[in-house]
Amino acid sequence: MPIAMTVGSIFYSFFGSLAFLTPYLIFGMLLLTYCKLDLGKIKLSPLHFWLILIQIVGSLASYVLIKTYNTTLAQAILICILAPTATAAPVITGMLKGNVASLTTYSLLSSITVALLAPLIFTIIGSYQDLAFLDSFIAIAQKVFLLLLGPFVLAIFLQKLMPKFSNTLGGYSSFSFYLWTASLTIVTGKTITFITLQNEGSYSTEILIAVSALIICITQFLLGRKIGRRYEDTVAGGQGLGQKNTILAIWMAQTYLNPIASIGPGAYVLWQNLFNSYQIWKDRK
């Protein structure tokens, strides 16, 4: 992660120009992950209901409360809360001896919910407001649905009709880490490009966004663990609410919101990985 972000920062002009590849990389990551998914283990629980409620209501409430103070900050916080659970979250959950099946179920539920609601939210508050509402909604929905639901539908199709090929792809699920690394390099370059184009007066907002992302990150991890503890699912609760698909969040912010808002999930990448490192160190100790 540090190497990817450093390379993206130094050669931001080159990697920023490759931003068009990000959706394809995200699609590939999700497809490899879902091909390994055992549909028989998908079981919803009350914990998942509370987590998804916090994810949706919390993101919208935060935006409404903060937008009168700073719209860009409000968008950054919204996307940090709204973003679905990371595809790598089950791996960390397993390392922390948590319920991997529960977390995998919530990760899928989180992605589907965001796919359904994000087009509506971005149509209302995003950069497509100059279009008619229906036109804007359709334009966003086409991309988001294809990106988030497409891999899941394709994975189910392959599991049912081409099980051997599906198992082969599932066997390469660890390759999604390299796709993630490439995506991180590209979105870091794109984010740095946006920062360099800002005037000096915007730096205070960017710092405020990064600090807010830290507060949101810690709050989501701790709140998720607290709720999960009630259902004897502490680790899955914390990782489900706190560990975000930041690559997707950055792409959505850069595409549909004020591009500077992408600094929020960009900083969240660092904060959540530091928090995960701390959790793993504490668990081993």
C-alpha positions in Angstrom: 0.0 0.0 0.0 2.7 2.6 0.9 4.6 1.8 -2.3 1.4 2.1 -4.5 0.5 5.4 -3.0 4.0 6.7 -3.2 4.4 5.8 -6.9 1.0 7.2 -7.6 1.9 10.5 -5.9 5.3 10.9 -7.6 4.1 10.0 -11.1 0.6 11.5 -10.6 0.4 13.0 -14.1 0.9 9.6 -15.8 -1.2 7.5 -13.5 -3.9 10.1 -13.3 -4.3 9.7 -17.1 -5.1 6.1 -16.6 -8.2 6.8 -14.4 -10.5 5.4 -17.1 -9.2 1.9 -16.2 -10.4 2.1 -12.6 -14.0 0.8 -13.2 -12.6 -2.3 -15.1 -10.2 -3.0 -12.3 -13.0 -2.8 -9.7 -15.2 -5.1 -11.8 -12.4 -7.6 -12.0 -11.8 -7.5 -8.2 -15.5 -8.0 -7.4 -15.8 -10.8 -10.0 -12.9 -12.8 -8.6 -14.2 -12.3 -5.1 -17.8 -13.4 -5.9 -16.7 -16.5 -7.9 -15.3 -17.8 -4.6 -18.5 -17.0 -2.8 -20.5 -19.9 -1.4 -24.2 -18.9 -1.9 -25.3 -21.6 0.6 -23.6 -19.6 3.4 -25.4 -16.4 2.7 -27.6 -15.8 5.8 -28.9 -12.5 6.9 -29.1 -11.6 10.6 -30.3 -8.6 12.7 -26.7 -7.3 12.8 -26.7 -6.8 9.1 -29.9 -4.8 9.3 -28.4 -2.4 11.9 -25.2 -2.0 10.0 -26.9 -1.2 6.7 -29.2 1.2 8.5 -26.2 3.1 9.9 -24.5 3.1 6.6 -27.5 4.7 4.8 -29.1 6.9 7.4 -25.7 7.9 8.9 -24.3 9.0 5.5 -27.4 11.1 4.6 -27.8 12.6 8.1 -24.1 13.6 8.1 -24.4 15.3 4.7 -27.6 17.2 5.7 -25.9 18.5 8.9 -22.6 19.5 7.4 -23.6 20.8 3.9 -24.5 24.3 5.2 -21.0 24.6 6.6 -19.0 23.1 3.8 -20.6 21.2 0.9 -17.3 19.5 -0.2 -16.6 18.3 3.3 -20.2 17.0 3.6 -19.8 15.0 0.3 -16.5 13.6 1.5 -18.0 12.4 4.8 -21.1 11.0 3.0 -19.0 8.9 0.7 -16.8 7.6 3.6 -19.9 6.3 5.3 -22.0 5.3 2.3 -19.2 3.2 0.6 -19.8 -0.5 0.7 -17.6 -3.0 2.7 -14.2 -3.8 1.2 -13.8 -7.0 -0.8 -10.7 -7.7 1.4 -12.7 -7.4 4.6 -13.3 -11.2 4.9 -9.6 -11.7 4.9 -8.9 -9.4 7.8 -12.0 -10.9 9.6 -10.5 -14.3 9.3 -7.1 -13.1 10.6 -8.9 -11.7 13.6 -10.8 -15.0 14.1 -14.1 -13.5 13.3 -17.2 -14.8 11.5 -16.1 -14.8 7.8 -19.5 -16.0 6.5 -21.4 -13.2 8.3 -19.0 -10.6 7.0 -19.2 -11.9 3.5 -23.0 -11.8 3.6 -22.9 -8.2 4.8 -20.3 -7.2 2.1 -22.7 -8.5 -0.6 -25.7 -6.8 1.0 -23.8 -3.5 1.4 -22.7 -3.5 -2.3 -26.2 -4.3 -3.6 -27.7 -1.5 -1.4 -25.2 1.1 -2.6 -25.8 0.0 -6.2 -29.6 0.7 -5.7 -29.4 3.9 -3.7 -26.2 5.7 -4.9 -27.7 6.7 -8.3 -30.5 8.5 -6.5 -28.2 10.1 -4.0 -25.7 11.3 -6.6 -28.5 12.6 -8.8 -29.7 14.9 -6.0 -26.4 16.1 -4.6 -23.8 15.3 -7.3 -22.3 17.0 -10.4 -25.1 15.8 -12.8 -27.6 18.4 -11.4 -27.5 20.3 -14.7 -29.4 17.4 -16.3 -33.0 16.5 -15.9 -33.6 14.3 -12.8 -34.5 11.2 -14.8 -31.7 11.6 -17.3 -29.2 12.1 -14.5 -30.5 9.1 -12.6 -30.4 6.8 -15.6 -26.9 8.0 -16.6 -25.5 7.2 -13.1 -27.5 4.0 -12.6 -26.2 2.4 -15.8 -22.6 2.8 -14.6 -23.1 1.9 -10.9 -25.5 -1.0 -11.6 -23.1 -2.5 -14.1 -20.1 -2.0 -11.8 -21.5 -3.3 -8.6 -24.2 -5.8 -9.7 -22.6 -6.9 -12.9 -19.9 -9.0 -11.2 -22.4 -10.7 -8.9 -24.8 -11.6 -11.7 -21.9 -12.9 -13.8 -20.5 -14.9 -10.9 -23.8 -16.6 -10.3 -24.1 -17.3 -14.0 -20.7 -18.9 -14.1 -21.3 -20.9 -11.0 -24.5 -22.4 -12.4 -23.6 -22.9 -16.0 -19.8 -23.1 -16.0 -18.8 -24.4 -12.5 -15.3 -25.5 -13.5 -14.4 -22.1 -15.0 -16.0 -20.4 -12.0 -13.9 -22.5 -9.6 -10.8 -21.6 -11.6 -11.5 -17.9 -11.3 -12.2 -18.4 -7.6 -8.9 -20.0 -7.2 -7.3 -16.8 -8.4 -9.2 -14.6 -6.0 -6.0 -13.6 -4.3 -5.0 -11.9 -7.6 -7.6 -9.2 -6.7 -5.0 -7.8 -4.3 -2.8 -6.9 -7.3 -5.8 -5.4 -9.1 -6.5 -3.4 -5.9 -2.9 -2.2 -5.7 -3.0 -1.1 -9.4 -6.3 0.7 -8.7 -4.8 2.4 -5.6 -1.9 3.7 -7.6 -4.2 5.2 -10.3 -6.7 6.8 -7.9 -3.8 8.3 -5.9 -2.4 9.8 -9.0 -5.9 11.2 -9.9 -6.4 12.6 -6.4 -3.0 14.3 -6.4 -3.8 15.8 -9.8 -7.0 17.4 -8.3 -5.0 18.7 -5.4 -2.4 20.4 -7.5 -5.1 22.2 -9.5 -6.5 23.8 -6.4 -5.7 27.2 -5.1 -4.0 27.6 -1.7 -7.3 28.6 -0.1 -8.5 25.0 -0.6 -5.7 23.4 1.5 -7.5 24.0 4.8 -10.6 22.2 3.4 -8.4 19.3 2.3 -6.8 19.0 5.7 -10.2 19.2 7.4 -11.5 16.4 5.1 -8.5 14.1 5.9 -8.9 14.7 9.7 -12.7 14.1 9.4 -12.0 10.8 7.5 -9.9 9.7 10.5 -12.7 10.5 12.9 -15.3 8.7 10.7 -13.0 5.7 10.3 -12.5 5.1 14.1 -16.1 5.8 14.8 -17.4 3.3 12.3 -15.0 0.5 13.5 -15.8 1.0 17.1 -19.6 1.4 16.6 -19.7 -1.7 14.4 -17.8 -3.7 17.0 -20.2 -2.5 19.7 -23.3 -3.5 17.8 -21.7 -6.8 16.7 -20.9 -7.6 20.3 -24.6 -7.7 21.1 -25.0 -10.5 18.5 -21.8 -12.3 19.4 -20.3 -11.1 16.1 -17.9 -8.4 17.2 -15.2 -8.7 14.5 -17.6 -9.0 11.6 -19.6 -6.0 12.9 -16.5 -3.8 13.1 -15.0 -4.8 9.8 -18.4 -4.6 8.0 -19.0 -1.1 9.0 -15.5 0.2 9.2 -13.5 -1.4 6.4 -14.6 0.3 3.2 -14.1 -0.3 -0.5 -12.2 2.9 -0.8 -11.2 2.4 -4.4 -14.8 2.4 -5.3 -15.5 5.3 -3.0 -12.7 7.4 -4.6 -14.0 6.6 -8.1 -17.5 7.5 -7.2 -16.4 10.8 -5.6 -14.2 11.7 -8.6 -17.0 10.8 -11.1 -20.2 12.1 -9.5 -19.2 14.5 -6.7 -16.8 17.4 -6.2 -13.4 15.7 -7.1 -11.8 17.2 -3.9 -14.3 15.1 -1.9 -12.3 12.0 -3.0 -9.6 13.1 -0.5 -11.9 11.7 2.1 -11.8 8.1 1.0 -8.2 8.7 -0.1 -7.2 9.4 3.5 -9.6 6.7 4.7 -7.4 4.2 2.9 -4.5 5.1 5.2 -6.6 5.3 8.4 -8.4 2.0 7.9 -5.2 0.1 7.1 -3.4 1.6 10.2 -6.4 0.5 12.3 -6.4 -3.0 10.8 -2.7 -3.3 11.5 -3.3 -2.2 15.1 -6.1 -4.8 15.5 -4.0 -7.6 14.1 -1.0 -6.6 16.2 -3.2 -6.5 19.3 -4.8 -9.9 18.5 -1.4 -11.6 18.0 -0.1 -10.0 21.2 
